[in-house]
Every structure is written in structure tokens, then in C-alpha cells.
Amino acid sequence: MINHCLCLPAKIVIPPFKSSNPSRQKQKIPSSEFLKHPQFEPLKNRLIRLVNGGNLDQAFSTLDLMTQQGIPADLVTYSVLLKWCIRSRDFTRGKLVHARLIESGLEFDTVVLNSLISLYSKSGDWETAKLIFESMGSTRDLVSWSAMISCFAHNDRESEAIATFYEMLESGQYPNQFCFAAVIRACSNAKNAWIGRVIFGFVIKSGYFESDLCVGCALIDMFTKGSRDLVSAGKVFDNMPDKNVVTWTLMITRYAQLGFPRDAIGLFLDMEFSGLVPDRFTLSSVISACAELESFQLGQQLHSQAIRSGLALDVCVGCSLVDMYAKCAAGGSVDDSRKVFDRMPDHNVMSWTAVITGYVQCGGRDKEAFELFCEMIQRRISPNHFTFSSILKACGNLSDPHMGEQVFTHVVKLNLASVNCVGNSLISMYARSGRMEDARKAFDILFEKNLVSYNTIVDGYAKNLDSEEAFELFYQIENTGIGVNAFTFASLLSGAASIGAISKGEQLHARLLKSGFMSDRCVGNALTSMYSRCGNIEAASLVFNEMSDRNVISWTSMIMGFAKHGYARRALEIFNEMVETGTQPNEVTYIAVLSACSHVGMIAEGWKHFNSMNKEHRIVPRMEHYACMVDLLGRSGFLEEAVKFIYSMPFKADALVWRTLLGACRVNGNTELGRHAAKLILELDPRDPAAYILLSNLYASTGQWDDVVEIRKNMKERKLIKEAGCSWMEIENKVHKFHVGDTSHPRAREIYSELERLACKIEDMGYIPDTDFVLHDVEEEQKEQYLFQHSEKIAVAFGLISTSKSKPIRIFKNLRVCGDCHTAMKFISVATGREIVVRDSNRFHHIKDGPFGLGFCIEWPKLLKGGCYISQGSGLTDQLSKGVIKLKFKGPVRLVKIRQVIPCWFLLSFVWAPSHRFYCCISKREAKMWEAFPPCND
């Protein structure tokens, strides 16, 4: 029945092999005539001895001598030469022997013809092998059939291999172990796995299953490669009565390759206990399993075993060790990996590729990877497609597409441009450099696009904020029938998060529920991040709580989400819960924790966690952690302490740290220290536009317009461009973007009409435009006009006229939200009864219930120490005055000593809350609203 489902190969009538010597073609020389020459036997025996000793050059010289002396070789001689050429994989000489055979005029026997099939099969010339096989006709024996089935199986002609097997059965031949092994190998793919299971039943009946290792190994391959069925493969392995090193190595390798490195290591230990000695392939596989687990100590033990067994210098083992040290070394160091590479006596393309890939994967060593690639070329070692894939990734990491294009010229010369992994890396390189048009061209010219190709281009569009194209390609993937995987969804969720497209994220969430990918940890992490970055922290929390399998990325994502949304207490609670579950925090986790403390001015908590990093979790603070502490101290008003902290660092502060201090100087109005910080930034990075802009804003806020002009002049001379501020929001699956004074939107007239209406309404409520945030030397009236042309105010107006009252208005901005816009949005929130959520470059701002919702926080314990610290919230740029302020409203009357300076018109009104915090109304104009609006609760 199965036979009818298979397409048998068409019969091809081919001409017989013709000799180029007409006289010899007409007359076949019988082998008995060779015995007449007295030198025939000595020369023949000498030739066979040379062949058996591996001296192929001398053997061919002997054959030439026989020809010169007129002593024709017989079929045995040619057969011996032919088999040795096959064994040594010297196919060129093997084909030369074939040519000599044709010239000899000898009549080929079955043994020679079977050897010729094997020769052309192993050299990749399956068509010639097929011609020889079909020319044999009825003289084919079981070896001929086995050789031909094996030929098709090894040359990616699986269907023809299976068809030939059934044709053999119909001819009356009964398969042996070699025949079974060959046809089972042809079934080692997803398409033919079901046929393999049918043949497996035949194997069991034949008795070869338990008696032949070759058949057993082929079955293990069929189950693992064909259907990823490690359970059935394990049963085959367990039922094999005799297992050699090859069998154990095969099973260990398949466990490692299919994502079960622990099982691979366990099986290796069983092999050790069985008394078998691992060879270079065994060690290579189990070391690769250690690399996947990042088990550094076990990897070192295996390295020691390789040294003891004399295999450490083997290229195969060396490549695995290079990879293992690159993946497992503490801090991502490749130093040990490089030492292994340098000690290898012989390097091939695999070892070079392993060390280059190690440098690329460890992060920050891409230039060294490129230098190694150049050295490899100079040593005339031809790179393969894996080498090019890694080096193109390095070019992408360096954002150097010009260098990548030079590499790609080598790819084209070596005819590797059509290989998927090379094309995918080229797409990724262009995408990471922001050249999406070139990335799309590289994608379009790929001959065969696989899921990785689609995922790479989708991820590129998502990261370059072009979610429309990303989603279009997503629909294209579904139409092609390739199917999507967890990475596709993760990329699309990241794209939706990047532009705040929460509706698209919700659509993806619905698809995930239907597709069954919700259990995937990568998808869960991406979904949590998407909701958090789109402003819906409660939805993010729900997804996180439903995740059954969390890793450090899951916990860190949730901590960072709460931190960005200003929920520092909840962020710290999640961190403590994470530690209690036994999950080890990493460097990024602590950046999230310290950011949470910085956002709300929790100095004591910040110091506590900063000091515990190394003590409790052995995490050495990096530059980013020091920058977080500088931000915490600086924005809380402790600028002197921040400077002392910077100079106490164990390494020299980089531009990031000084830029953080400069931002704090801008908040606190400290021009002198700001100038010093800017100077240091420009020494470290002369082309950093952020330093110029921050210093210019600092000067502008203090009215030093001549200095502002000078800075802007310097920027122009250096051709430094300030990033243009823009705000955007998503409505009905479409992203609407606005710039300062933008009139390009189709509904611009309605937007500005709404803005004018809002301006009048909130001014009646006590809003006074804060012109300190206009960093231009113009008249006061013009400054007020400028304020109402800010992109975030335009976006709010558009949100009000485009969304229903039940939905919050979600706005996203590429830069920090200005203080006046923040204050105005509080009044707009009260005037319209709408919740406004703003995500800027630093954090989220949730505005609800008016100007009292985002005030200041004073922690009660600090009041008991004779003084309190008020953390600066949104809108406060003035200094607070010394003095005593009387607390009114709910709770008993208390006196609070203020440590900082405040103008006389500034009024603070505090409210006692059950959480031992106080909230305040910021300014005199907001105090007018105290009678109209009740105080907020924590």
C-alpha cells in the first residue's frame, strides 16, 4: 500500500561506458592473458603492498611503470586502487582509476561497478552513480542496491532512496543491515519520518534491530532528526545489547542538540561508569552541553580530562573549549577562550570561527573579532558561512554597515550569498544600523526565506519603530504557511512597546492565547514588558503573576516596570520576593532597583541596595550603578555628596556619570557645578550633543543668554544636532506623531481649537504658565505662546477629541516632559475628568485627580530627627526656604522644619496619610484649588 504512495524514479536509458580506444573497445581482453608476462605478478604484488601501506603516490607510479612496460593491470589491481581512493576520499584519483579502467578495455565485474557507485556517491556526483547503477541491469546484487540507496540518502535525494528501497524489494532482494541503515537515514527528516516508522517495524521482524549497531544508530537519528522524539530514540538506545563509543556519542550529541544538555551530561557520566573511554567527538559534544548550561566548573573538569587523555590539542575538542569558555566565563570574558585558541597547534576554519564568534557573543569585543577575521584571511584560511554570519553580526554591533559591505564582497566571491544564515546576518546588520531599506533589499533577494529570515526583518522593523511594516510581514508569514514562533511574537510585542501601540499589543495577546505560546517564558517576558512600556502596569502585573516559569529577566522586567511608573515600594517588594524564591539578581536587576529608589528620592533604601550588591550577591557595581546613585543623590539636592561619591569611585567616571550630575545641576540650578560637569563630559566625549544641550538649558534657566548663544554657536560649528522633541499616541491602530508647533495633522484646526479652549479653562482654575521652561530669550507673552505649542500639549488635545472619556489618554515622548506641560496636564486632568499617562525618555507620569496627585513625599521617620527632607516632584524647580511651615487639614497640627530655600509666595499644604507620608500642594495658584478639590490619599 505504501508503495503506491511513492513516486518511483523514471527509468533512463543510457549509453554504455565507451572506451576512447576503438581497438580496445572492439576486443575485450580476458584476464588470463595477464599471467603470461613474467613481471606481472611481482609488479601487481608490489602495487598492492604500497596501497595497503598508504603509499598511493608510489602505487600509481608502479601502475604507470606497468603501462610503460606493456603489462596491463587486471581487475583486482584496479579494484584495490579504487577502494583505497574511496577510503582515503581521494576522489580525483579514483576518477582517474575509472578512466584507466575504461582505457584498459577490461570487462567490469560487479565488484568494480559497486565500487564505482560508491566513489561517485561519496564525491557528490549522484547522477553518474545512478548511470552506473542503471547500466548494471540484472547483474545488480544486494551491495549494488545498498550502495545506490546510500548514495541517494547521503546526497539529499531521500525520496529516491526510499523509492529505490521498495524497487529492490520488488526485485526479490532481501535487505541486509547496510541497506536498512541507508534507507532509515533517508527517513531522518520530518517529511519521511512516518515511512521510517513503517520500516522500523520491518527491521524488528528481520532481527537486525538488536543485532546491528549501524541500524540502531540510524534509528536514533531517524527519531531525533525526523520527529525530535528523544523518548523513542532513548528506547532504541536502551534496547541495543552492545553499545560502543560511537553509539554513546551519538545519543549524547542528540540530547545536546535538541536542547537537553543536562540529559547529555547525565548520559556521559553513565558512559564513564560503563568503562568506555570517550573519544574526541564525545568530549566535544559534552563540552558543548556545558556551554549551553553555562556550567563553568564542569567545563573546566572536562578540559582537565581532555588534557589527561591527550585530546586537548585536537581541533574538534579545542573548538568546543573555545566556545565553552566564551559562554561560561564570569563577566563574559573571552580571555580563557583566547588562551585555548592560542595553544592549539593547528587551526582550521572551525577553530577560527569559534573564537571569532566568542568575541562577538561576549559583547563589546567586536573590533577584536574583526581583527581576528582579517588575520584569518591573511593566513589564507577560507571562511565558511558561519564565520561570515558572526562577522556580519560584529559589523551590526559596531553599526558599521560600510565594513559589513566589504565583508559581503568576500561572501559573494565564495558563492555563499544564498546561504540563509549569511543573508539573515546581513539583514540584521543593516537593521541595527538603521538602514531598513537596505535590510529589506537583502531580505527580498534571499532565494529561500526561512522563519529566521522573517523574524530578523520583523525584529528590525520593530526596533526601528516601524510597526506597520513589522505587522505586514507578520501577516505575510502566516500566508506563506511557514508559521510563527515565540521569537516572532516577542519581536512584534517589542515593536508595539517601542511606539506605545497598546491596541496592537492586546491583539497579539489574543493571538498568543489562541496559538498556545503563552506558556513560553520569552513570550511572557515580552508581554509583561509591552504592557509596562505602554503604560498599563496593572496588566503587566497580571501577566507576570500568571507566569509559571520565571527567570531573572521576568523579575527584572517587572521591577523595572514598577520603577518607571513611580511605584518604588512595589518594585522593592517584587525584588525581595525574587530573592526569597532563590532567583539570583543580575546587574540589570540592580539598575532597576536603584532607579526605583532614584525616582522617588529613597536615599536610605538606595544606599542599602547599592552596598548589598557585592556583599550579598557578589555583583561588582558597574558604571551604570554608580550613575544611578549619582542621580539619586543629585536630584534629591545632595550635589556635594554626589560629587564626593563620584571621586570615590574605584574607576574613572565616564561621560554617563558626569551627564547624570549635569542633569541634577539643571534641576537644582547649580550653574557652577554644571559648567564643571559639562567640561569633563566634553573632555571624555567631545561630540556629545547632550552635554551642550544640558549646559545650554542650565544657562537659559538662570538667564545667562550670552552663554546660551555661545554654546549654540559651538554646536553649529561642530555640526552637532539636537534631537528634535516629538510626542505620539496610538488611536485605532494608527500612530499619530506631533512636533513643536505642528500643523501638519489633518485635524490640526480642531486640535488647536481644543488647545485654546483648554488654555482658557485651566487659567480660570489657577494655572499660570511657567515661562522658566522656555529656553529662548524672547518676550514673556511669546514665551507663553511657545509653551502651548509643545508637542505633548498638542498630543493631549488630540487625545481629548479622538478618544472616549472612559479611556486614559496615553502619550509618549522621546525627550523629558517639560515641567510646565506636566503642571498643565494636572489641571487638564481635573478640567476634563480624564486620566493622562505620559511616558517620556526617563519614566511614566500618571496624572489623575488634579494637581494634588503628584506632589511631594516626606517620610514620617525623618520628621522625628529634628528635620525632614522633601523630595522634589514634578514641576518644582525653585529652592525651598528655611523656616517653619504649619501643617493643616486632617490629623493633628505638626511643625515641620524645612532645610532648603523657598520664595515667600510659595505655599506648602501637607496632609497626614496612614502610610506615614505627607503630600503637598505645590504652588500658590494650586493652593487656590484646595477648597474645590479634596486632598489625595496614598
Secondary structure, DSSP 8 states (H G I E B T S, - for coil): -HHHHS-------------S-HHHHHS---GGGGGGSTTHHHHHHHHHHHHHTT-HHHHHHHHHHHHHTT----HHHHHHHHHHHHHTT-HHHHHHHHHHHHHHT----HHHHHHHHHHHHHTT-HHHHHHHHHHHGGG--HHHHHHHHHHHHHTT-HHHHHHHHHHHHHTT----HHHHHHHHHHT-STTTHHHHHHHHHHHHHHT-TTT-HHHHHHHHHHHHHHH--HHHHHHHHHH-S---HHHHHHHHHHHHHTT-HHHHHHHHHHHHHTT----HHHHHHHHHHHHHHT-HHHHHHHHHHHHHTT-TT-HHHHHHHHHHHHHHSGGG--HHHHHHHHH-S---HHHHHHHHHHHHHHSS-HHHHHHHHHHHHHTT----HHHHHHHHHHHHHTT-HHHHHHHHHHHHHTT-TT-HHHHHHHHHHHHHTT-HHHHHHHHHT-SS--HHHHHHHHHHHHHTT-HHHHHHHHHHHHHHT----HHHHHHHHHHHHHHT-HHHHHHHHHHHHHHTGGG-HHHHHHHHHHHHHTT-HHHHHHHHHH-SS--HHHHHHHHHHHHHTT-HHHHHHHHHHHHHTT----HHHHHHHHHHHHHHT-HHHHHHHHHHHHHHH-----HHHHHHHHHHHHHTT-HHHHHHHHHTSSS---HHHHHHHHHHHHHHT-HHHHHHHHHHHHHH-TT-HHHHHHHHHHHHHTT-HHHHHHHHHHHHHTT------EEEEEETTEEEEEETT---STTHHHHHHHHHHHHHHHHHTT----GGG--S---HHHHHHHHTT-HHHHHHHHHHHHS-TTS-EEEEESS---HHHHHHHHHHHHHHT--EEEE-SS-EEEE-SGGGTT---EEHHHHTTT-B-----TT--S---SEEEE--SSS---EEEE-S---TT---EEEE-TTSEEEEE-SHHHHGGGTTS-----
